Amino acid sequence: MGVNCSGFGFVHVVSVLPMSNDVRKALASAAHPSIDVELAPPELIGTTEILTEEHRLALYHHLPARAEGYNWTLVFSTSQHGFSLNSMYRKMYKLESPILLLIQDTDNNVFGALTSCAFQVSDHFYGTGESLLFTFVPHFQVYNWTGENLYFIKGNNESLSIGAGDGKFGLWLDGDLYLGRSEACKTYGNDPLTPTVDFVVKTLECWAFI
């Protein structure tokens, strides 16, 4: 923002930097030391059929640092873009952001994964230890990387896998984003994310932090 100081013949430039969540929280705590300030997640850009504020507050504290402070932007949903894994890949082409994959099955269980990068077709596993699995069944539970292997994400035209070991996948989806499976895997040391190993997708959403 430029301010013209009349009569002095120069322009003073004021540069306003955005305040980070950490700084805002520190200032608020200093002003009210007896109050534990919990910051709300940034706004949603897009319409969700799954996420509640309780879901968002729970997940917000497990985001990687590079996703904090960014709006949650819907990049793919089965309701808007159809039940197609290839469509999901196309919507994420050249996207550089962690991805929140959120699933609601036909029994209304909510679960999913937070991955370190967008999904893509690959012959090999990719991603980093920022990735994790989570479930809200019967209560919120997060499964972080165990360090046992590097089987974070692998996808082709027929399926998408997140977490693996001994032939089992932490979260697996077919090419139609319709049938899925969740088993205990070494990557995350997780329990199955759903009451039954196999599930049918009711709604699926992918959110980026951009």
C-alpha positions as CSV (number, residue, x, y, z in Angstrom):
1,M,0.0,0.0,0.0
2,G,1.6,3.3,-1.1
3,V,1.0,6.5,1.0
4,N,1.8,9.8,-0.7
5,C,3.2,12.2,1.8
6,S,2.2,15.6,0.3
7,G,4.8,18.3,0.5
8,F,7.7,16.0,1.1
9,G,8.0,14.5,-2.4
10,F,8.3,10.9,-1.5
11,V,6.2,7.8,-1.2
12,H,6.3,5.7,1.9
13,V,5.6,2.0,1.3
14,V,4.0,0.0,4.1
15,S,4.3,-3.7,3.7
16,V,1.8,-5.8,5.6
17,L,2.8,-9.4,6.2
18,P,0.2,-12.0,7.0
19,M,0.2,-13.1,10.7
20,S,0.9,-16.8,11.1
21,N,-1.4,-19.0,13.2
22,D,1.5,-19.6,15.7
23,V,2.1,-15.8,16.1
24,R,-1.6,-15.1,16.4
25,K,-1.9,-17.8,19.1
26,A,1.1,-16.5,21.0
27,L,-0.2,-13.0,21.0
28,A,-3.6,-14.1,22.1
29,S,-2.1,-16.2,24.9
30,A,0.0,-13.3,26.1
31,A,-3.0,-11.1,26.3
32,H,-5.1,-13.7,28.0
33,P,-2.6,-16.1,29.7
34,S,-5.3,-18.0,31.5
35,I,-7.2,-18.9,28.3
36,D,-6.1,-21.9,26.2
37,V,-6.7,-20.5,22.7
38,E,-7.7,-23.1,20.0
39,L,-7.6,-21.7,16.5
40,A,-10.2,-22.8,14.0
41,P,-9.2,-24.4,10.7
42,P,-9.2,-22.0,7.7
43,E,-12.4,-22.0,5.6
44,L,-13.6,-24.6,3.2
45,I,-13.5,-23.8,-0.5
46,G,-16.1,-26.1,-1.9
47,T,-19.1,-28.1,-0.7
48,T,-18.7,-31.1,1.5
49,E,-21.1,-34.0,2.1
50,I,-18.9,-35.6,4.7
51,L,-16.8,-33.1,6.7
52,T,-18.2,-31.8,9.9
53,E,-16.6,-29.1,12.1
54,E,-15.8,-31.9,14.6
55,H,-14.0,-33.8,11.8
56,R,-12.1,-30.7,10.8
57,L,-11.0,-29.8,14.3
58,A,-9.7,-33.3,14.9
59,L,-7.8,-33.5,11.6
60,Y,-6.4,-30.0,11.7
61,H,-3.9,-30.8,14.4
62,H,-2.4,-33.6,12.3
63,L,-1.7,-31.6,9.2
64,P,1.9,-31.3,8.1
65,A,3.4,-27.8,8.8
66,R,3.4,-26.9,5.1
67,A,-0.4,-27.3,5.0
68,E,-1.2,-25.2,8.0
69,G,-3.0,-21.9,7.4
70,Y,-4.1,-22.8,3.9
71,N,-7.7,-23.0,2.8
72,W,-9.1,-26.5,2.5
73,T,-10.0,-26.6,-1.2
74,L,-12.1,-29.4,-2.8
75,V,-10.4,-30.8,-5.8
76,F,-12.4,-33.9,-6.4
77,S,-15.7,-35.5,-5.2
78,T,-17.6,-38.5,-6.5
79,S,-20.8,-36.4,-6.2
80,Q,-19.5,-33.7,-8.6
81,H,-17.0,-35.6,-10.8
82,G,-18.3,-39.2,-10.8
83,F,-16.9,-42.5,-9.5
84,S,-13.7,-42.7,-11.5
85,L,-10.2,-43.1,-10.3
86,N,-8.9,-41.7,-13.6
87,S,-11.0,-38.6,-13.2
88,M,-9.5,-38.1,-9.7
89,Y,-6.0,-38.4,-11.2
90,R,-6.8,-35.8,-13.8
91,K,-8.2,-33.3,-11.2
92,M,-4.9,-33.5,-9.3
93,Y,-2.6,-33.2,-12.4
94,K,0.4,-30.9,-11.4
95,L,-1.2,-30.2,-8.0
96,E,1.5,-29.6,-5.4
97,S,-0.2,-30.1,-2.0
98,P,-0.9,-32.7,0.6
99,I,-4.2,-34.4,0.0
100,L,-6.9,-35.2,2.5
101,L,-8.8,-38.3,1.1
102,L,-12.1,-38.6,2.9
103,I,-14.5,-41.6,2.5
104,Q,-17.9,-42.2,3.8
105,D,-19.1,-45.8,3.2
106,T,-22.6,-47.1,2.8
107,D,-22.8,-47.7,6.5
108,N,-21.9,-44.0,7.1
109,N,-18.5,-44.7,8.6
110,V,-16.0,-41.9,7.9
111,F,-12.3,-42.6,7.4
112,G,-9.5,-41.9,5.0
113,A,-5.9,-40.8,4.6
114,L,-3.8,-37.7,4.6
115,T,-1.1,-38.1,2.0
116,S,2.0,-36.0,1.5
117,C,1.3,-35.3,-2.2
118,A,-1.4,-35.6,-4.9
119,F,-2.3,-39.0,-6.4
120,Q,-0.8,-40.0,-9.7
121,V,-0.3,-43.1,-11.8
122,S,3.0,-44.7,-10.8
123,D,4.8,-48.1,-11.2
124,H,6.4,-47.6,-7.8
125,F,5.3,-46.4,-4.3
126,Y,5.8,-42.7,-3.7
127,G,5.2,-40.2,-0.9
128,T,6.8,-39.4,2.4
129,G,6.3,-40.2,6.1
130,E,4.0,-37.1,6.4
131,S,1.3,-39.5,5.2
132,L,-1.1,-41.1,7.7
133,L,-4.4,-43.0,7.9
134,F,-7.3,-42.1,10.1
135,T,-10.8,-43.2,11.1
136,F,-13.7,-41.9,13.1
137,V,-15.0,-45.4,13.7
138,P,-16.0,-45.7,16.5
139,H,-13.9,-42.7,17.6
140,F,-11.1,-40.6,16.1
141,Q,-7.9,-42.5,15.7
142,V,-4.8,-41.6,13.7
143,Y,-2.1,-44.0,12.4
144,N,1.2,-42.4,11.6
145,W,4.1,-43.9,9.7
146,T,5.8,-46.6,11.6
147,G,9.1,-46.5,9.7
148,E,8.8,-50.2,8.8
149,N,8.7,-49.5,5.0
150,L,8.2,-46.8,2.4
151,Y,4.9,-48.1,0.9
152,F,3.0,-44.8,1.2
153,I,1.0,-44.5,-2.1
154,K,0.8,-46.5,-5.3
155,G,-1.8,-46.0,-8.0
156,N,-2.6,-47.3,-11.5
157,N,-5.7,-47.1,-13.7
158,E,-7.3,-50.1,-11.9
159,S,-6.6,-49.3,-8.2
160,L,-5.2,-47.0,-5.6
161,S,-3.3,-48.3,-2.5
162,I,-2.2,-46.4,0.6
163,G,0.1,-48.3,3.0
164,A,1.1,-51.9,2.4
165,G,3.0,-54.9,3.8
166,D,2.7,-58.7,3.4
167,G,0.2,-58.4,0.6
168,K,-2.2,-56.3,2.7
169,F,-3.2,-52.6,2.2
170,G,-4.0,-50.0,4.8
171,L,-6.5,-48.5,2.3
172,W,-7.3,-49.8,-1.1
173,L,-9.8,-48.5,-3.7
174,D,-10.8,-50.0,-7.1
175,G,-10.8,-48.1,-10.4
176,D,-14.5,-47.2,-10.0
177,L,-14.0,-45.7,-6.5
178,Y,-16.8,-48.0,-5.5
179,L,-15.3,-51.0,-3.8
180,G,-12.7,-50.7,-1.1
181,R,-10.7,-52.6,1.5
182,S,-8.9,-51.7,4.7
183,E,-6.5,-54.1,6.5
184,A,-3.7,-53.9,9.0
185,C,-0.5,-52.9,7.3
186,K,3.1,-52.4,8.3
187,T,3.4,-48.9,6.9
188,Y,1.1,-47.4,9.5
189,G,0.7,-50.2,12.1
190,N,-3.1,-49.6,11.8
191,D,-6.1,-51.6,12.6
192,P,-8.7,-51.8,9.8
193,L,-10.3,-48.4,9.3
194,T,-13.8,-49.9,9.0
195,P,-15.7,-52.5,11.0
196,T,-15.5,-54.9,8.0
197,V,-12.5,-55.4,5.9
198,D,-14.4,-54.7,2.6
199,F,-16.6,-51.7,2.2
200,V,-18.7,-49.9,-0.5
201,V,-18.1,-46.2,-1.1
202,K,-21.0,-43.9,-0.6
203,T,-19.1,-40.6,-1.1
204,L,-15.5,-39.8,-1.6
205,E,-13.8,-36.3,-1.4
206,C,-10.3,-35.1,-1.9
207,W,-9.2,-31.8,-0.4
208,A,-6.0,-29.9,-1.1
209,F,-4.4,-27.1,1.0
210,I,-3.9,-24.2,-1.4
